Amino acid sequence: MTDLIAFPAANPLGLSDTGASGPKGAGETPAIERVWLALNKYRIDFAVIVVLALLGALLITLISTPKYTATSRIEISRQQDRVTNVEGLQPDTAGQDLEFYQTQYSLLEARSLAERVMRAERLASDDAFFAASGVDLDGEFSSAGSRSQREQLAVDLLMRNVSVEPVRNSALVDLRYTSSDPQMSARIANAWVAQFVEAKLARRFDSTSDAREFLTNRLAELRQKLEQSERDLVNYAAQKGILPIETTIDASGRTIGQRTIAADKLQGISEALAKATTERIEAQARLGGSGAANESGNAGGAALPGLRTRRAEVASEYAKLSAQFEDGYPPVQALRSQMRSLDEAIAREERRVGSGTREAYDQAVKRERELLTQANTLEANLFQQRSDSIQYNIYQREVDTNRELYDGLLQRYKEIGVAGVGSSNVAIVDRATVPEGPSSPNMRLNLALAVIFGLAAAMSYVFIREQIDQSISDPADVSGVLGLSLLGLVPRSEEENAFEALADRKSELSEAYSSIATSLSFLTDHGIPRSMMFTSTVANEGKSTSVYALAEIIARLGRSVVIVDADMRNPTAHIFYEVANQKGLSNYLSGNSDLSDLIAPTKGGRVSVLPAGPTPPSTLELLSSERMRTIVRELASRFDHVLVDSPPILGLADAPLISRVVEGAVLAVEADNLKARRIKDGIVRLESAQTHIFGAILTKVDRRSPVYGYGYGYGYGSDQNDPFKYGSSASG
C-alpha cells in the first residue's frame, strides 16, 4: 500500500473545523443550560452548602436569647407658627414635607432624647434595664465615680435598641424598642414618645425665650419714650393755649386732625354774626321800605292789616247804603262814624309801628358790630394757634409713633408668649403594650434567610469553581474551546465490564460507540478512515477502550479490523483480548519477527490484535523507524481498517511520530478531568507534526448530567484495578 493520504475531516455534528458552530446555536450551549450544567456538576457541594446554612441558622435560632419588641405609635403633623407678625424671629417652615418629616425622624433617634429618657426613667441605676439589654455589669460600675459611665452606657444601649419606622403614606410613626424583658420594652417605648412630646414643647418654648427677653427690654424703653412724648405734648398745649376738643384718627391709629376750643368758638361766633347781619338787613329794609313792608316785617304792626281790612269792609257797606239812602239815614251815619274811628286807630298804629322798627334796626346794627369784633379777635387767636400747632403736631406725631411701636411690640410679645405655651404638633396615637411573644429570633425568617444566603453562597461557590475549573465538561467546549469536531459522547459506568457491555448491542456503551462509528463514517470520502491513531492528552482518559470498542463495532459491519497496540510502555490490548504478549510490535520494529507470526486473532475472530510485545529499551527509535510506516502499509493491505492505540501525547514523543503514518488521529478527552490548556498543548504538539485530527471523543461523561441528552443511560467504568472496566488505568 502506498503512502496514505490525509483526507479532510467531515463535520458530522455540524461544527466547523475551528470549533465555531455552523448554523447559529448548532454547537453553542445556551447560557442558561451552561448554568444548569455547572449546578448539576457541583450538585453535592451545592446541597452541602445550603444544608450547612440551614443548620447554622437553626443552631443560631435555638441558642439566641429571645427579644421582645414593644411599639408606640405617634402622629406628627405640620403646625404653622402663630406669631403672624414677627418676621425674622423664626425661620420659614414652608419647606418640603419630606425634609420636615426626615427631620422629625432624626429627632426621634437623637442622642439628646435618649439622655432625657435615661434621666426620666433613672435607667443608669436600674440593673434590670442593663440585664434586659444583655449587659452584665458584675459590679463593674458600682462606685460613685462610675456614675457617668453607667449613664453613658445606658444611653448607648437605648440608641442601639430603638428604631423608628414611618407608616407609609401617612403622618404616623412607629417607635420600637427591643430588649429581653417585655415589660422593660413597653416601659421604655412609652417613655420615649412621652419625652419626645415634652422635648417638642420645651424646644418650642426655648425658641421664643430670646425674643421675649428682647421685647421686654424694648417695651420698657418705648414706654418711657411714650410717656415723655405725651408730657411734652400736654405741656406745649397748655403753654400755647391749645385745647383740642375733638381728635380724628385713621385706621392705623395715627392723628390726622383736631378741633380746638378757639376754632369751635370762632365757628359759633361766625354763625351768630351771619344771623345778626341777616337780621340787621331785614330791620333796615323794614325801616326804609313802605308801610306795608314795615308792617309785614315788624311784629308790633300785626294789627294794621286787620284794621285796614275792617276799614275796607265798613267803607264798602257805607257805599252801598249811601247809594240807596240819604246821609241823614241813621245806618249811614253809623257807618260814617265807624269809618272815622277806624281811620284814627290805623293812624295811631302806624305811628307806633314806625318808632319800633327804628329801635329794632339800631339793636341789630349794635349786635352785628359786637359779633364782628369778637370774630376778628378769635380769628387772630386761631391764626396764632395754627402757627403754634406746627410744633404741636410734631409732638403729636412723636406720641403716635411711640404709641404705635409700643402697641405693636406689646402685641408681638403676647403672640410669642402664646406660641411658647401652645399645643404640640405630636400626638400619641397608641401606647406600647407588653408584647405577648418574642420578636426574635424568628425561626421562619431565619430559615428563609438561611436558604437565601445558602443559595447565594452555593451559587458563588459554583461560579468560582467553574471559573477555576477549566476542564471540558460541555460537549460544546470541544468545538468552542479545543477547536475540534465532536465525534460523540461516552458515558461513565461503575458496574459493567467493558467487554460484556460491548457484546450487548443494546447496552449504553455499545450504543455510544455505534454513534461514534457513524460519525467516523462521514470523515472521509471512503467512509471510516482506513488507518487511525487513538490517543489522549494523558493516560487513563479512555483511548484504549475506545479503540477496542470501535474495533468491535466496525467488525460487526463485516469489516476486517486489526488493533495495533503501539503503547509499548503501558500495553493493554493483550490483557483485554487475553492473548500472549511475548511477541509483538516491538519485535517487528526491531526486525526480528515476521508480521504474520505476530498478529493474534481474538475469541470472536472478527478483530485481530498486534500486541505491543516486550518493552524495548528505546521506544522512540523504533517508532521513528521506517519499519513503522511499513507495518501500517502492510496491515492496511491485509485488513480493511487499522486502529492504532497510541501512548498519551504529553510527556512522550511517541504519538506525534505515530500520527505521521496514519490518515489521522482521534483524541480521547475525559470529561471534567484536565484543564483545557493542557489538552490544547497536546493538540498543538500533534498539529506541529502535521497530524490531521479527525475529532475528539468526550469520554466518561456522567450519565446523570443534562449534557448527555435524551436517550442515553450508558454505563462507563473507572475502576483503576480492573482493565476490563472502561476508564481503568489499563484502558488508557
WOJO-V474466 format. One record per backbone hydrogen bond with DSSP energy under -1.0 kcal/mol. CO is the residue of the C=O (numbers start at 1). NH is the residue of the N-H. E is the energy in kcal/mol with one decimal. If there is no record, write none. Layout:
<<CO NH E> <CO NH E>>
This chain:
<<11 14 -1.5> <14 22 -1.5> <16 19 -1.5> <20 16 -2.6> <23 26 -2.6> <30 34 -2.2> <31 35 -2.2> <32 36 -2.0> <33 37 -2.5> <34 38 -2.3> <35 39 -2.5> <36 40 -2.4> <37 41 -2.2> <38 42 -1.8> <40 43 -1.1> <42 46 -2.8> <43 47 -2.6> <44 48 -2.5> <45 49 -2.3> <46 50 -2.0> <47 51 -2.6> <48 52 -2.7> <49 53 -2.2> <50 54 -2.2> <51 55 -2.8> <52 56 -2.7> <53 57 -2.4> <54 58 -2.6> <55 59 -2.7> <56 60 -2.7> <57 61 -2.4> <58 62 -2.1> <59 63 -1.9> <60 64 -1.2> <67 439 -2.9> <67 440 -1.5> <68 179 -2.1> <70 177 -2.2> <72 175 -3.3> <73 429 -2.0> <73 430 -2.0> <74 173 -2.6> <75 427 -2.4> <82 84 -1.7> <86 89 -1.3> <96 100 -1.9> <97 101 -2.9> <98 102 -2.4> <99 103 -1.9> <100 104 -2.0> <101 105 -2.5> <102 106 -2.0> <103 107 -2.3> <104 108 -2.0> <105 109 -1.0> <107 110 -1.3> <110 114 -1.5> <111 115 -2.2> <112 116 -1.7> <113 117 -2.3> <114 118 -2.5> <115 119 -2.3> <116 120 -2.9> <117 121 -2.5> <118 123 -1.8> <123 126 -1.5> <126 130 -1.3> <127 131 -2.4> <128 132 -2.5> <129 133 -1.3> <130 135 -3.0> <131 134 -1.5> <132 180 -2.6> <137 140 -2.1> <139 142 -1.0> <143 146 -1.2> <144 147 -1.5> <146 150 -2.2> <147 151 -2.3> <148 152 -2.4> <149 153 -2.6> <150 154 -2.7> <151 155 -2.4> <152 156 -2.2> <153 157 -2.4> <154 158 -2.3> <155 159 -2.5> <156 160 -1.9> <157 161 -1.8> <158 162 -1.1> <161 178 -1.6> <163 176 -2.8> <165 174 -2.5> <171 76 -2.5> <172 167 -2.5> <173 74 -2.5> <174 165 -3.0> <175 72 -2.6> <176 163 -2.3> <177 70 -2.5> <179 68 -3.8> <181 185 -2.2> <182 186 -2.1> <183 187 -2.4> <184 188 -2.5> <185 189 -2.2> <186 190 -2.2> <187 191 -2.2> <188 192 -2.5> <189 193 -1.7> <190 194 -2.1> <191 195 -2.5> <192 196 -1.7> <193 197 -2.1> <194 198 -2.2> <195 199 -2.6> <196 200 -2.0> <197 201 -2.1> <198 202 -2.8> <199 203 -2.6> <200 204 -2.3> <201 205 -2.5> <202 206 -2.9> <203 207 -1.8> <205 208 -1.1> <208 212 -2.5> <209 213 -2.4> <210 214 -2.4> <211 215 -2.7> <212 216 -2.3> <213 217 -1.8> <214 218 -2.3> <215 219 -2.8> <216 220 -1.8> <217 221 -1.9> <218 222 -2.9> <219 223 -2.4> <220 224 -1.7> <221 225 -2.1> <222 226 -2.8> <223 227 -2.4> <224 228 -2.3> <225 229 -2.6> <226 230 -2.2> <227 231 -2.1> <228 232 -2.3> <229 233 -1.9> <230 234 -2.4> <231 235 -2.6> <232 236 -2.2> <233 237 -2.3> <234 238 -2.4> <235 239 -2.3> <236 240 -2.3> <237 242 -2.4> <243 261 -1.5> <246 259 -3.0> <248 256 -2.9> <248 257 -1.2> <250 253 -1.6> <254 250 -2.5> <257 248 -3.8> <259 245 -4.2> <259 246 -1.5> <260 264 -2.1> <261 265 -3.1> <262 266 -2.6> <263 267 -1.9> <264 268 -2.0> <265 269 -3.0> <266 270 -2.3> <267 271 -1.9> <268 272 -2.3> <269 273 -3.1> <270 274 -2.1> <271 275 -1.9> <272 276 -2.8> <273 277 -2.5> <274 278 -1.7> <275 279 -2.3> <276 280 -2.7> <277 281 -2.2> <278 282 -2.2> <279 283 -2.7> <280 284 -2.6> <281 285 -2.1> <282 286 -2.2> <283 287 -2.6> <284 288 -2.4> <290 294 -2.9> <291 295 -3.8> <292 296 -2.8> <293 297 -1.9> <294 298 -1.2> <303 307 -2.2> <304 308 -2.8> <305 309 -2.3> <306 310 -2.5> <307 311 -2.6> <308 312 -2.3> <309 313 -2.1> <310 314 -2.6> <311 315 -2.4> <312 316 -2.0> <313 317 -2.0> <314 318 -2.4> <315 319 -2.2> <316 320 -1.7> <317 321 -2.5> <318 322 -2.7> <319 323 -1.4> <321 325 -3.1> <326 329 -1.9> <329 333 -2.1> <330 334 -2.7> <331 335 -2.1> <332 336 -2.1> <333 337 -2.3> <334 338 -2.1> <335 339 -2.2> <336 340 -1.9> <337 341 -1.8> <338 342 -2.1> <339 343 -2.1> <340 344 -1.9> <341 345 -2.2> <342 346 -2.4> <343 347 -2.0> <344 348 -2.6> <345 349 -2.3> <346 350 -2.1> <347 351 -1.9> <348 352 -2.0> <349 353 -2.4> <350 354 -1.8> <351 355 -1.4> <352 356 -1.3> <353 357 -1.7> <354 358 -1.2> <355 359 -1.3> <356 360 -2.2> <357 361 -2.1> <358 362 -2.3> <359 363 -2.1> <360 364 -2.1> <361 365 -2.1> <362 366 -2.1> <363 367 -2.5> <364 368 -2.2> <365 369 -2.0> <366 370 -2.1> <367 371 -2.4> <368 372 -2.0> <369 373 -2.0> <370 374 -2.2> <371 375 -2.6> <372 376 -2.3> <373 377 -2.1> <374 378 -2.8> <375 379 -2.4> <376 380 -1.9> <377 381 -2.1> <378 382 -2.8> <379 383 -2.3> <380 384 -1.7> <381 385 -2.3> <382 386 -2.6> <383 387 -1.7> <384 388 -2.4> <385 389 -2.3> <388 392 -1.6> <389 393 -3.4> <390 394 -1.5> <391 395 -2.3> <392 396 -2.4> <393 397 -3.1> <394 398 -2.0> <395 399 -2.1> <396 400 -2.7> <397 401 -3.0> <398 402 -2.5> <399 403 -2.5> <400 404 -2.7> <401 405 -2.6> <402 406 -2.5> <403 407 -3.0> <404 408 -2.6> <405 409 -2.6> <406 410 -2.3> <407 411 -2.2> <408 412 -2.3> <409 413 -2.5> <410 414 -2.0> <411 415 -2.3> <412 416 -2.9> <413 417 -2.0> <414 418 -2.2> <415 419 -2.8> <416 420 -2.3> <417 421 -1.1> <419 422 -1.1> <425 77 -2.4> <427 75 -3.2> <430 73 -2.5> <440 67 -3.8> <442 446 -3.2> <443 447 -2.5> <444 448 -2.5> <445 449 -3.0> <446 450 -2.5> <447 451 -2.4> <448 452 -2.4> <449 453 -3.3> <450 454 -3.5> <451 455 -2.9> <452 456 -2.6> <453 457 -3.2> <454 458 -3.0> <455 459 -2.8> <456 460 -2.5> <457 461 -2.7> <458 462 -2.9> <459 463 -2.7> <460 464 -2.8> <461 465 -3.0> <462 466 -2.7> <463 467 -2.2> <464 468 -2.6> <465 469 -3.7> <470 676 -2.4> <472 672 -2.3> <474 477 -2.0> <475 478 -1.1> <476 480 -3.1> <477 481 -2.4> <477 482 -1.9> <478 484 -2.3> <485 696 -2.6> <488 698 -2.3> <490 701 -2.7> <497 501 -2.9> <498 502 -2.5> <499 503 -1.6> <500 504 -1.4> <504 507 -1.8> <507 511 -2.4> <508 512 -2.2> <509 513 -2.1> <510 514 -1.9> <511 515 -1.9> <512 516 -1.7> <513 517 -2.6> <514 518 -1.9> <515 519 -1.9> <516 520 -2.3> <517 521 -1.5> <519 522 -1.2> <520 523 -1.6> <524 527 -1.4> <530 642 -3.6> <532 644 -3.3> <533 666 -3.3> <534 646 -2.5> <535 668 -3.1> <536 649 -2.5> <537 650 -1.9> <542 546 -1.7> <543 547 -2.0> <544 548 -2.3> <545 549 -3.0> <546 550 -2.5> <547 551 -2.1> <548 552 -2.0> <549 553 -2.4> <550 554 -2.9> <551 555 -2.2> <552 556 -1.5> <554 557 -1.2> <554 559 -1.1> <555 558 -1.9> <560 641 -1.9> <561 608 -2.7> <562 643 -2.6> <563 610 -3.6> <564 566 -1.4> <564 645 -3.2> <566 568 -1.7> <572 576 -2.4> <573 577 -2.7> <574 579 -1.6> <584 588 -1.7> <585 589 -2.7> <586 590 -1.3> <587 592 -2.4> <588 591 -1.5> <595 598 -1.0> <595 599 -1.3> <600 609 -3.0> <607 602 -1.4> <608 563 -2.6> <609 600 -3.1> <610 565 -2.5> <611 585 -2.9> <612 586 -2.3> <618 622 -1.3> <619 623 -2.4> <620 624 -1.6> <622 625 -1.2> <626 630 -2.1> <627 631 -2.6> <628 632 -1.5> <629 633 -2.0> <630 634 -2.7> <631 635 -2.6> <632 636 -2.4> <633 637 -1.6> <634 638 -1.0> <635 639 -2.8> <641 562 -2.1> <642 532 -2.6> <643 564 -2.9> <644 534 -3.1> <645 566 -1.5> <649 652 -1.3> <653 657 -1.1> <654 658 -2.4> <655 659 -2.4> <658 661 -1.9> <664 533 -2.1> <665 694 -2.6> <666 535 -2.3> <667 697 -2.5> <669 699 -2.7> <675 679 -1.7> <676 680 -2.7> <677 681 -1.6> <678 682 -1.8> <679 683 -2.2> <680 684 -2.4> <681 685 -1.7> <682 686 -2.0> <683 687 -2.8> <684 688 -2.2> <686 691 -1.9> <687 690 -1.8> <692 665 -2.4> <695 667 -2.4> <696 487 -3.0> <697 669 -2.9> <698 490 -2.5> <699 671 -2.8> <701 492 -2.5> <702 705 -1.9> <705 708 -1.7> <706 709 -1.2> <722 725 -1.7> <724 498 -3.9> <725 728 -1.5> <731 544 -1.2> <732 541 -1.5>>
